[in-house]
Amino acid sequence: VGLDDDLVCPSVTPMRFVGNGDGHRFQAEVLLGRAGSLGYTVRAVPNHPQLASGAEMGLIALPL
């Protein structure tokens, strides 16, 4: 996190499907490479080899 609480050097981490007991559940592991203030945001996007991009289906939405 930068001085203005902006995300600096964000990265993308793929999630894997781990179950469907109470609903769809995905999981990812994030390794922390340093100590200090860290920021997170999560955005789930469709991922399929036949999609041109994650935005193709128009399902990406930003939090309000």
mmCIF file of the N, C-alpha and C atoms, coordinates in Angstrom:
data_MODEL
# 
_entry.id   MODEL 
# 
loop_
_atom_site.group_PDB 
_atom_site.id 
_atom_site.type_symbol 
_atom_site.label_atom_id 
_atom_site.label_alt_id 
_atom_site.label_comp_id 
_atom_site.label_asym_id 
_atom_site.label_entity_id 
_atom_site.label_seq_id 
_atom_site.pdbx_PDB_ins_code 
_atom_site.Cartn_x 
_atom_site.Cartn_y 
_atom_site.Cartn_z 
_atom_site.occupancy 
_atom_site.B_iso_or_equiv 
_atom_site.pdbx_formal_charge 
_atom_site.auth_seq_id 
_atom_site.auth_comp_id 
_atom_site.auth_asym_id 
_atom_site.auth_atom_id 
_atom_site.pdbx_PDB_model_num 
ATOM 1   N N  . VAL A 1 1  ? 0.855   -1.173  0.000   1.00 0.00 ? 1  VAL A N  1 
ATOM 2   C CA . VAL A 1 1  ? 0.000   0.000   0.000   1.00 0.00 ? 1  VAL A CA 1 
ATOM 3   C C  . VAL A 1 1  ? 0.896   1.230   0.000   1.00 0.00 ? 1  VAL A C  1 
ATOM 4   N N  . GLY A 1 2  ? 0.539   2.191   -0.830  1.00 0.00 ? 2  GLY A N  1 
ATOM 5   C CA . GLY A 1 2  ? 1.313   3.430   -0.899  1.00 0.00 ? 2  GLY A CA 1 
ATOM 6   C C  . GLY A 1 2  ? 0.924   4.412   0.184   1.00 0.00 ? 2  GLY A C  1 
ATOM 7   N N  . LEU A 1 3  ? 1.506   5.606   0.127   1.00 0.00 ? 3  LEU A N  1 
ATOM 8   C CA . LEU A 1 3  ? 1.253   6.633   1.135   1.00 0.00 ? 3  LEU A CA 1 
ATOM 9   C C  . LEU A 1 3  ? -0.210  7.070   1.184   1.00 0.00 ? 3  LEU A C  1 
ATOM 10  N N  . ASP A 1 4  ? -0.906  7.022   0.048   1.00 0.00 ? 4  ASP A N  1 
ATOM 11  C CA . ASP A 1 4  ? -2.320  7.412   -0.017  1.00 0.00 ? 4  ASP A CA 1 
ATOM 12  C C  . ASP A 1 4  ? -3.251  6.209   0.028   1.00 0.00 ? 4  ASP A C  1 
ATOM 13  N N  . ASP A 1 5  ? -2.785  5.095   0.568   1.00 0.00 ? 5  ASP A N  1 
ATOM 14  C CA . ASP A 1 5  ? -3.549  3.847   0.640   1.00 0.00 ? 5  ASP A CA 1 
ATOM 15  C C  . ASP A 1 5  ? -3.926  3.298   -0.733  1.00 0.00 ? 5  ASP A C  1 
ATOM 16  N N  . ASP A 1 6  ? -3.149  3.648   -1.752  1.00 0.00 ? 6  ASP A N  1 
ATOM 17  C CA . ASP A 1 6  ? -3.342  3.081   -3.089  1.00 0.00 ? 6  ASP A CA 1 
ATOM 18  C C  . ASP A 1 6  ? -2.596  1.759   -3.163  1.00 0.00 ? 6  ASP A C  1 
ATOM 19  N N  . LEU A 1 7  ? -3.128  0.822   -3.951  1.00 0.00 ? 7  LEU A N  1 
ATOM 20  C CA . LEU A 1 7  ? -2.425  -0.444  -4.164  1.00 0.00 ? 7  LEU A CA 1 
ATOM 21  C C  . LEU A 1 7  ? -1.244  -0.204  -5.093  1.00 0.00 ? 7  LEU A C  1 
ATOM 22  N N  . VAL A 1 8  ? -0.061  -0.649  -4.679  1.00 0.00 ? 8  VAL A N  1 
ATOM 23  C CA . VAL A 1 8  ? 1.162   -0.491  -5.455  1.00 0.00 ? 8  VAL A CA 1 
ATOM 24  C C  . VAL A 1 8  ? 1.621   -1.881  -5.885  1.00 0.00 ? 8  VAL A C  1 
ATOM 25  N N  . CYS A 1 9  ? 1.946   -2.045  -7.145  1.00 0.00 ? 9  CYS A N  1 
ATOM 26  C CA . CYS A 1 9  ? 2.398   -3.335  -7.692  1.00 0.00 ? 9  CYS A CA 1 
ATOM 27  C C  . CYS A 1 9  ? 1.388   -4.452  -7.426  1.00 0.00 ? 9  CYS A C  1 
ATOM 28  N N  . PRO A 1 10 ? 0.132   -4.288  -7.855  1.00 0.00 ? 10 PRO A N  1 
ATOM 29  C CA . PRO A 1 10 ? -0.853  -5.363  -7.630  1.00 0.00 ? 10 PRO A CA 1 
ATOM 30  C C  . PRO A 1 10 ? -0.490  -6.598  -8.443  1.00 0.00 ? 10 PRO A C  1 
ATOM 31  N N  . SER A 1 11 ? -0.985  -7.747  -8.006  1.00 0.00 ? 11 SER A N  1 
ATOM 32  C CA . SER A 1 11 ? -0.742  -8.993  -8.721  1.00 0.00 ? 11 SER A CA 1 
ATOM 33  C C  . SER A 1 11 ? -2.050  -9.764  -8.855  1.00 0.00 ? 11 SER A C  1 
ATOM 34  N N  . VAL A 1 12 ? -2.071  -10.701 -9.771  1.00 0.00 ? 12 VAL A N  1 
ATOM 35  C CA . VAL A 1 12 ? -3.238  -11.539 -10.022 1.00 0.00 ? 12 VAL A CA 1 
ATOM 36  C C  . VAL A 1 12 ? -2.925  -12.943 -9.528  1.00 0.00 ? 12 VAL A C  1 
ATOM 37  N N  . THR A 1 13 ? -3.836  -13.515 -8.765  1.00 0.00 ? 13 THR A N  1 
ATOM 38  C CA . THR A 1 13 ? -3.677  -14.872 -8.260  1.00 0.00 ? 13 THR A CA 1 
ATOM 39  C C  . THR A 1 13 ? -4.884  -15.702 -8.667  1.00 0.00 ? 13 THR A C  1 
ATOM 40  N N  . PRO A 1 14 ? -4.707  -16.724 -9.491  1.00 0.00 ? 14 PRO A N  1 
ATOM 41  C CA . PRO A 1 14 ? -5.841  -17.577 -9.874  1.00 0.00 ? 14 PRO A CA 1 
ATOM 42  C C  . PRO A 1 14 ? -6.366  -18.347 -8.663  1.00 0.00 ? 14 PRO A C  1 
ATOM 43  N N  . MET A 1 15 ? -7.684  -18.545 -8.626  1.00 0.00 ? 15 MET A N  1 
ATOM 44  C CA . MET A 1 15 ? -8.307  -19.334 -7.571  1.00 0.00 ? 15 MET A CA 1 
ATOM 45  C C  . MET A 1 15 ? -8.718  -20.677 -8.147  1.00 0.00 ? 15 MET A C  1 
ATOM 46  N N  . ARG A 1 16 ? -8.821  -21.691 -7.288  1.00 0.00 ? 16 ARG A N  1 
ATOM 47  C CA . ARG A 1 16 ? -9.241  -23.015 -7.761  1.00 0.00 ? 16 ARG A CA 1 
ATOM 48  C C  . ARG A 1 16 ? -10.545 -23.394 -7.059  1.00 0.00 ? 16 ARG A C  1 
ATOM 49  N N  . PHE A 1 17 ? -11.357 -24.137 -7.759  1.00 0.00 ? 17 PHE A N  1 
ATOM 50  C CA . PHE A 1 17 ? -12.636 -24.609 -7.230  1.00 0.00 ? 17 PHE A CA 1 
ATOM 51  C C  . PHE A 1 17 ? -12.365 -25.679 -6.186  1.00 0.00 ? 17 PHE A C  1 
ATOM 52  N N  . VAL A 1 18 ? -12.935 -25.526 -4.982  1.00 0.00 ? 18 VAL A N  1 
ATOM 53  C CA . VAL A 1 18 ? -12.679 -26.491 -3.908  1.00 0.00 ? 18 VAL A CA 1 
ATOM 54  C C  . VAL A 1 18 ? -13.942 -27.137 -3.367  1.00 0.00 ? 18 VAL A C  1 
ATOM 55  N N  . GLY A 1 19 ? -15.097 -26.780 -3.857  1.00 0.00 ? 19 GLY A N  1 
ATOM 56  C CA . GLY A 1 19 ? -16.299 -27.453 -3.373  1.00 0.00 ? 19 GLY A CA 1 
ATOM 57  C C  . GLY A 1 19 ? -17.569 -26.733 -3.721  1.00 0.00 ? 19 GLY A C  1 
ATOM 58  N N  . ASN A 1 20 ? -18.667 -27.402 -3.511  1.00 0.00 ? 20 ASN A N  1 
ATOM 59  C CA . ASN A 1 20 ? -19.968 -26.839 -3.826  1.00 0.00 ? 20 ASN A CA 1 
ATOM 60  C C  . ASN A 1 20 ? -20.971 -27.247 -2.749  1.00 0.00 ? 20 ASN A C  1 
ATOM 61  N N  . GLY A 1 21 ? -20.569 -27.282 -1.466  1.00 0.00 ? 21 GLY A N  1 
ATOM 62  C CA . GLY A 1 21 ? -21.460 -27.682 -0.386  1.00 0.00 ? 21 GLY A CA 1 
ATOM 63  C C  . GLY A 1 21 ? -22.550 -26.648 -0.123  1.00 0.00 ? 21 GLY A C  1 
ATOM 64  N N  . ASP A 1 22 ? -22.175 -25.436 0.251   1.00 0.00 ? 22 ASP A N  1 
ATOM 65  C CA . ASP A 1 22 ? -23.133 -24.360 0.550   1.00 0.00 ? 22 ASP A CA 1 
ATOM 66  C C  . ASP A 1 22 ? -23.292 -23.415 -0.629  1.00 0.00 ? 22 ASP A C  1 
ATOM 67  N N  . GLY A 1 23 ? -22.645 -23.643 -1.692  1.00 0.00 ? 23 GLY A N  1 
ATOM 68  C CA . GLY A 1 23 ? -22.596 -22.755 -2.843  1.00 0.00 ? 23 GLY A CA 1 
ATOM 69  C C  . GLY A 1 23 ? -21.231 -22.922 -3.481  1.00 0.00 ? 23 GLY A C  1 
ATOM 70  N N  . HIS A 1 24 ? -20.952 -22.167 -4.486  1.00 0.00 ? 24 HIS A N  1 
ATOM 71  C CA . HIS A 1 24 ? -19.661 -22.284 -5.162  1.00 0.00 ? 24 HIS A CA 1 
ATOM 72  C C  . HIS A 1 24 ? -18.570 -21.742 -4.240  1.00 0.00 ? 24 HIS A C  1 
ATOM 73  N N  . ARG A 1 25 ? -17.480 -22.479 -4.105  1.00 0.00 ? 25 ARG A N  1 
ATOM 74  C CA . ARG A 1 25 ? -16.388 -22.073 -3.231  1.00 0.00 ? 25 ARG A CA 1 
ATOM 75  C C  . ARG A 1 25 ? -15.066 -22.221 -3.974  1.00 0.00 ? 25 ARG A C  1 
ATOM 76  N N  . PHE A 1 26 ? -14.308 -21.136 -3.973  1.00 0.00 ? 26 PHE A N  1 
ATOM 77  C CA . PHE A 1 26 ? -12.994 -21.111 -4.599  1.00 0.00 ? 26 PHE A CA 1 
ATOM 78  C C  . PHE A 1 26 ? -11.965 -20.716 -3.554  1.00 0.00 ? 26 PHE A C  1 
ATOM 79  N N  . GLN A 1 27 ? -10.724 -21.092 -3.782  1.00 0.00 ? 27 GLN A N  1 
ATOM 80  C CA . GLN A 1 27 ? -9.672  -20.854 -2.793  1.00 0.00 ? 27 GLN A CA 1 
ATOM 81  C C  . GLN A 1 27 ? -8.378  -20.486 -3.500  1.00 0.00 ? 27 GLN A C  1 
ATOM 82  N N  . ALA A 1 28 ? -7.590  -19.634 -2.877  1.00 0.00 ? 28 ALA A N  1 
ATOM 83  C CA . ALA A 1 28 ? -6.270  -19.278 -3.396  1.00 0.00 ? 28 ALA A CA 1 
ATOM 84  C C  . ALA A 1 28 ? -5.331  -19.073 -2.220  1.00 0.00 ? 28 ALA A C  1 
ATOM 85  N N  . GLU A 1 29 ? -4.057  -19.264 -2.458  1.00 0.00 ? 29 GLU A N  1 
ATOM 86  C CA . GLU A 1 29 ? -3.042  -19.018 -1.444  1.00 0.00 ? 29 GLU A CA 1 
ATOM 87  C C  . GLU A 1 29 ? -2.196  -17.844 -1.891  1.00 0.00 ? 29 GLU A C  1 
ATOM 88  N N  . VAL A 1 30 ? -2.018  -16.886 -0.994  1.00 0.00 ? 30 VAL A N  1 
ATOM 89  C CA . VAL A 1 30 ? -1.228  -15.700 -1.296  1.00 0.00 ? 30 VAL A CA 1 
ATOM 90  C C  . VAL A 1 30 ? -0.019  -15.697 -0.379  1.00 0.00 ? 30 VAL A C  1 
ATOM 91  N N  . LEU A 1 31 ? 1.165   -15.746 -0.964  1.00 0.00 ? 31 LEU A N  1 
ATOM 92  C CA . LEU A 1 31 ? 2.399   -15.718 -0.190  1.00 0.00 ? 31 LEU A CA 1 
ATOM 93  C C  . LEU A 1 31 ? 2.826   -14.265 0.017   1.00 0.00 ? 31 LEU A C  1 
ATOM 94  N N  . LEU A 1 32 ? 3.126   -13.908 1.255   1.00 0.00 ? 32 LEU A N  1 
ATOM 95  C CA . LEU A 1 32 ? 3.539   -12.544 1.569   1.00 0.00 ? 32 LEU A CA 1 
ATOM 96  C C  . LEU A 1 32 ? 5.055   -12.464 1.513   1.00 0.00 ? 32 LEU A C  1 
ATOM 97  N N  . GLY A 1 33 ? 5.561   -11.567 0.692   1.00 0.00 ? 33 GLY A N  1 
ATOM 98  C CA . GLY A 1 33 ? 6.991   -11.451 0.503   1.00 0.00 ? 33 GLY A CA 1 
ATOM 99  C C  . GLY A 1 33 ? 7.655   -10.422 1.397   1.00 0.00 ? 33 GLY A C  1 
ATOM 100 N N  . ARG A 1 34 ? 6.854   -9.702  2.196   1.00 0.00 ? 34 ARG A N  1 
ATOM 101 C CA . ARG A 1 34 ? 7.427   -8.689  3.064   1.00 0.00 ? 34 ARG A CA 1 
ATOM 102 C C  . ARG A 1 34 ? 6.473   -8.394  4.213   1.00 0.00 ? 34 ARG A C  1 
ATOM 103 N N  . ALA A 1 35 ? 6.982   -7.730  5.214   1.00 0.00 ? 35 ALA A N  1 
ATOM 104 C CA . ALA A 1 35 ? 6.154   -7.299  6.339   1.00 0.00 ? 35 ALA A CA 1 
ATOM 105 C C  . ALA A 1 35 ? 5.676   -5.872  6.081   1.00 0.00 ? 35 ALA A C  1 
ATOM 106 N N  . GLY A 1 36 ? 4.711   -5.426  6.857   1.00 0.00 ? 36 GLY A N  1 
ATOM 107 C CA . GLY A 1 36 ? 4.246   -4.048  6.746   1.00 0.00 ? 36 GLY A CA 1 
ATOM 108 C C  . GLY A 1 36 ? 2.809   -3.987  6.308   1.00 0.00 ? 36 GLY A C  1 
ATOM 109 N N  . SER A 1 37 ? 2.395   -2.797  5.928   1.00 0.00 ? 37 SER A N  1 
ATOM 110 C CA . SER A 1 37 ? 1.018   -2.546  5.524   1.00 0.00 ? 37 SER A CA 1 
ATOM 111 C C  . SER A 1 37 ? 0.759   -3.180  4.155   1.00 0.00 ? 37 SER A C  1 
ATOM 112 N N  . LEU A 1 38 ? -0.285  -3.980  4.072   1.00 0.00 ? 38 LEU A N  1 
ATOM 113 C CA . LEU A 1 38 ? -0.654  -4.646  2.824   1.00 0.00 ? 38 LEU A CA 1 
ATOM 114 C C  . LEU A 1 38 ? -2.115  -4.344  2.516   1.00 0.00 ? 38 LEU A C  1 
ATOM 115 N N  . GLY A 1 39 ? -2.460  -4.298  1.258   1.00 0.00 ? 39 GLY A N  1 
ATOM 116 C CA . GLY A 1 39 ? -3.850  -4.067  0.860   1.00 0.00 ? 39 GLY A CA 1 
ATOM 117 C C  . GLY A 1 39 ? -4.332  -5.183  -0.041  1.00 0.00 ? 39 GLY A C  1 
ATOM 118 N N  . TYR A 1 40 ? -5.617  -5.485  0.057   1.00 0.00 ? 40 TYR A N  1 
ATOM 119 C CA . TYR A 1 40 ? -6.209  -6.552  -0.752  1.00 0.00 ? 40 TYR A CA 1 
ATOM 120 C C  . TYR A 1 40 ? -7.495  -6.058  -1.385  1.00 0.00 ? 40 TYR A C  1 
ATOM 121 N N  . THR A 1 41 ? -7.736  -6.525  -2.569  1.00 0.00 ? 41 THR A N  1 
ATOM 122 C CA . THR A 1 41 ? -9.028  -6.382  -3.210  1.00 0.00 ? 41 THR A CA 1 
ATOM 123 C C  . THR A 1 41 ? -9.259  -7.671  -3.983  1.00 0.00 ? 41 THR A C  1 
ATOM 124 N N  . VAL A 1 42 ? -10.481 -8.103  -4.061  1.00 0.00 ? 42 VAL A N  1 
ATOM 125 C CA . VAL A 1 42 ? -10.790 -9.354  -4.751  1.00 0.00 ? 42 VAL A CA 1 
ATOM 126 C C  . VAL A 1 42 ? -11.770 -9.054  -5.871  1.00 0.00 ? 42 VAL A C  1 
ATOM 127 N N  . ARG A 1 43 ? -11.447 -9.534  -7.049  1.00 0.00 ? 43 ARG A N  1 
ATOM 128 C CA . ARG A 1 43 ? -12.342 -9.399  -8.195  1.00 0.00 ? 43 ARG A CA 1 
ATOM 129 C C  . ARG A 1 43 ? -12.406 -10.754 -8.874  1.00 0.00 ? 43 ARG A C  1 
ATOM 130 N N  . ALA A 1 44 ? -13.581 -11.334 -8.907  1.00 0.00 ? 44 ALA A N  1 
ATOM 131 C CA . ALA A 1 44 ? -13.769 -12.626 -9.569  1.00 0.00 ? 44 ALA A CA 1 
ATOM 132 C C  . ALA A 1 44 ? -14.208 -12.375 -11.007 1.00 0.00 ? 44 ALA A C  1 
ATOM 133 N N  . VAL A 1 45 ? -13.503 -12.976 -11.947 1.00 0.00 ? 45 VAL A N  1 
ATOM 134 C CA . VAL A 1 45 ? -13.832 -12.822 -13.361 1.00 0.00 ? 45 VAL A CA 1 
ATOM 135 C C  . VAL A 1 45 ? -13.943 -14.193 -14.009 1.00 0.00 ? 45 VAL A C  1 
ATOM 136 N N  . PRO A 1 46 ? -14.772 -14.320 -15.048 1.00 0.00 ? 46 PRO A N  1 
ATOM 137 C CA . PRO A 1 46 ? -14.886 -15.595 -15.752 1.00 0.00 ? 46 PRO A CA 1 
ATOM 138 C C  . PRO A 1 46 ? -13.544 -15.973 -16.375 1.00 0.00 ? 46 PRO A C  1 
ATOM 139 N N  . ASN A 1 47 ? -13.289 -17.271 -16.408 1.00 0.00 ? 47 ASN A N  1 
ATOM 140 C CA . ASN A 1 47 ? -12.052 -17.747 -17.010 1.00 0.00 ? 47 ASN A CA 1 
ATOM 141 C C  . ASN A 1 47 ? -12.346 -19.032 -17.767 1.00 0.00 ? 47 ASN A C  1 
ATOM 142 N N  . HIS A 1 48 ? -12.217 -18.966 -19.069 1.00 0.00 ? 48 HIS A N  1 
ATOM 143 C CA . HIS A 1 48 ? -12.439 -20.131 -19.916 1.00 0.00 ? 48 HIS A CA 1 
ATOM 144 C C  . HIS A 1 48 ? -11.615 -19.945 -21.180 1.00 0.00 ? 48 HIS A C  1 
ATOM 145 N N  . PRO A 1 49 ? -10.995 -21.006 -21.701 1.00 0.00 ? 49 PRO A N  1 
ATOM 146 C CA . PRO A 1 49 ? -10.147 -20.866 -22.883 1.00 0.00 ? 49 PRO A CA 1 
ATOM 147 C C  . PRO A 1 49 ? -10.868 -20.301 -24.102 1.00 0.00 ? 49 PRO A C  1 
ATOM 148 N N  . GLN A 1 50 ? -12.191 -20.460 -24.202 1.00 0.00 ? 50 GLN A N  1 
ATOM 149 C CA . GLN A 1 50 ? -12.910 -19.991 -25.384 1.00 0.00 ? 50 GLN A CA 1 
ATOM 150 C C  . GLN A 1 50 ? -13.388 -18.541 -25.260 1.00 0.00 ? 50 GLN A C  1 
ATOM 151 N N  . LEU A 1 51 ? -13.179 -17.900 -24.103 1.00 0.00 ? 51 LEU A N  1 
ATOM 152 C CA . LEU A 1 51 ? -13.518 -16.488 -23.957 1.00 0.00 ? 51 LEU A CA 1 
ATOM 153 C C  . LEU A 1 51 ? -12.376 -15.638 -24.509 1.00 0.00 ? 51 LEU A C  1 
ATOM 154 N N  . ALA A 1 52 ? -12.735 -14.556 -25.197 1.00 0.00 ? 52 ALA A N  1 
ATOM 155 C CA . ALA A 1 52 ? -11.708 -13.661 -25.730 1.00 0.00 ? 52 ALA A CA 1 
ATOM 156 C C  . ALA A 1 52 ? -11.008 -12.912 -24.602 1.00 0.00 ? 52 ALA A C  1 
ATOM 157 N N  . SER A 1 53 ? -11.759 -12.568 -23.540 1.00 0.00 ? 53 SER A N  1 
ATOM 158 C CA . SER A 1 53 ? -11.190 -11.892 -22.370 1.00 0.00 ? 53 SER A CA 1 
ATOM 159 C C  . SER A 1 53 ? -12.136 -12.106 -21.196 1.00 0.00 ? 53 SER A C  1 
ATOM 160 N N  . GLY A 1 54 ? -11.698 -11.730 -19.997 1.00 0.00 ? 54 GLY A N  1 
ATOM 161 C CA . GLY A 1 54 ? -12.541 -11.861 -18.818 1.00 0.00 ? 54 GLY A CA 1 
ATOM 162 C C  . GLY A 1 54 ? -13.754 -10.959 -18.846 1.00 0.00 ? 54 GLY A C  1 
ATOM 163 N N  . ALA A 1 55 ? -13.719 -9.918  -19.667 1.00 0.00 ? 55 ALA A N  1 
ATOM 164 C CA . ALA A 1 55 ? -14.831 -8.976  -19.745 1.00 0.00 ? 55 ALA A CA 1 
ATOM 165 C C  . ALA A 1 55 ? -15.824 -9.325  -20.854 1.00 0.00 ? 55 ALA A C  1 
ATOM 166 N N  . GLU A 1 56 ? -15.582 -10.371 -21.608 1.00 0.00 ? 56 GLU A N  1 
ATOM 167 C CA . GLU A 1 56 ? -16.418 -10.679 -22.772 1.00 0.00 ? 56 GLU A CA 1 
ATOM 168 C C  . GLU A 1 56 ? -17.889 -10.875 -22.411 1.00 0.00 ? 56 GLU A C  1 
ATOM 169 N N  . MET A 1 57 ? -18.165 -11.548 -21.294 1.00 0.00 ? 57 MET A N  1 
ATOM 170 C CA . MET A 1 57 ? -19.553 -11.858 -20.949 1.00 0.00 ? 57 MET A CA 1 
ATOM 171 C C  . MET A 1 57 ? -20.286 -10.697 -20.286 1.00 0.00 ? 57 MET A C  1 
ATOM 172 N N  . GLY A 1 58 ? -19.605 -9.611  -19.999 1.00 0.00 ? 58 GLY A N  1 
ATOM 173 C CA . GLY A 1 58 ? -20.240 -8.466  -19.366 1.00 0.00 ? 58 GLY A CA 1 
ATOM 174 C C  . GLY A 1 58 ? -20.628 -8.745  -17.922 1.00 0.00 ? 58 GLY A C  1 
ATOM 175 N N  . LEU A 1 59 ? -19.943 -9.670  -17.253 1.00 0.00 ? 59 LEU A N  1 
ATOM 176 C CA . LEU A 1 59 ? -20.306 -10.033 -15.885 1.00 0.00 ? 59 LEU A CA 1 
ATOM 177 C C  . LEU A 1 59 ? -19.434 -9.354  -14.830 1.00 0.00 ? 59 LEU A C  1 
ATOM 178 N N  . ILE A 1 60 ? -18.433 -8.600  -15.242 1.00 0.00 ? 60 ILE A N  1 
ATOM 179 C CA . ILE A 1 60 ? -17.552 -7.942  -14.281 1.00 0.00 ? 60 ILE A CA 1 
ATOM 180 C C  . ILE A 1 60 ? -18.263 -6.713  -13.730 1.00 0.00 ? 60 ILE A C  1 
ATOM 181 N N  . ALA A 1 61 ? -18.295 -6.597  -12.418 1.00 0.00 ? 61 ALA A N  1 
ATOM 182 C CA . ALA A 1 61 ? -18.923 -5.437  -11.772 1.00 0.00 ? 61 ALA A CA 1 
ATOM 183 C C  . ALA A 1 61 ? -17.986 -4.916  -10.691 1.00 0.00 ? 61 ALA A C  1 
ATOM 184 N N  . LEU A 1 62 ? -18.054 -3.630  -10.449 1.00 0.00 ? 62 LEU A N  1 
ATOM 185 C CA . LEU A 1 62 ? -17.259 -3.009  -9.405  1.00 0.00 ? 62 LEU A CA 1 
ATOM 186 C C  . LEU A 1 62 ? -18.106 -2.838  -8.164  1.00 0.00 ? 62 LEU A C  1 
ATOM 187 N N  . PRO A 1 63 ? -17.510 -2.929  -6.978  1.00 0.00 ? 63 PRO A N  1 
ATOM 188 C CA . PRO A 1 63 ? -18.297 -2.730  -5.755  1.00 0.00 ? 63 PRO A CA 1 
ATOM 189 C C  . PRO A 1 63 ? -18.804 -1.289  -5.694  1.00 0.00 ? 63 PRO A C  1 
ATOM 190 N N  . LEU A 1 64 ? -19.971 -1.126  -5.097  1.00 0.00 ? 64 LEU A N  1 
ATOM 191 C CA . LEU A 1 64 ? -20.561 0.219   -4.980  1.00 0.00 ? 64 LEU A CA 1 
ATOM 192 C C  . LEU A 1 64 ? -20.087 0.921   -3.745  1.00 0.00 ? 64 LEU A C  1 
# 
